[in-house]
Amino acid sequence: SYGSAGRQINFFFGLLAGTTNDKQVRSAVFGQMREPFDTSIISIPSSILRPGESYTFLVRATNFLDASSVDSVTVRRRMDNGPLVFVEGPNIMGVRASQAFKLRASATLSQCHSGPS
């Protein structure tokens, strides 16, 4: 991947320790990283993620000036194919005792769903 000036951005992926199969998942992550480290997308096979476990994946992007930024995402493999619900708005809302408020939610099938559409 390249920045706005056309210079290469390097991506380094990792996994926080703490799962029962760290070695296997880390091997899948590191197995996809190759010099010159310009790949910004990796794929994690669902078959190596254990149901009920949470995996925190990290990515660090570094530019030609050696400036970098790190971000993470936590993935939890569900044990079922139930719907995924999303409640719009902030996770914590403060309201006065006299105020009414609305909740808006949406639901979709899990991306893991393999049954009929």
C-alpha positions, 0 to 999 in steps of 0.5 A: 500500500502507498501513502498520498505521496506515493511512498510505501506504507508497511503493515505489521500484523500481530495477535495479543497473547492469551488464547489457548491456541496462540501459536496456531493463530499467530502462525497464520498471521505471520505466515501472510506477512512477507517483505516488503510488508506492503500487504494491508489485508490478511485472512484468518481461517475461521477453522482455527478460531475456537468458539467462545474465545476472544482474539485481539489482532493488532496492526501497525502501519509505518511510513517512510519517515518511520512514523507509525500508528497502531490499532486493534480489533477483538474478534470473538468466534460465536458458537451459534449462527444467531442474529447480530444486533446493533444499537445505534448511538453511544454505548453510554447515554446520560439522560435527565429523570424527566427526559424520554429517549429512543433506542434504535436497533438493527439486526442481521444474520451472522456472516458465519451463517451458512444456511439458506438465505 
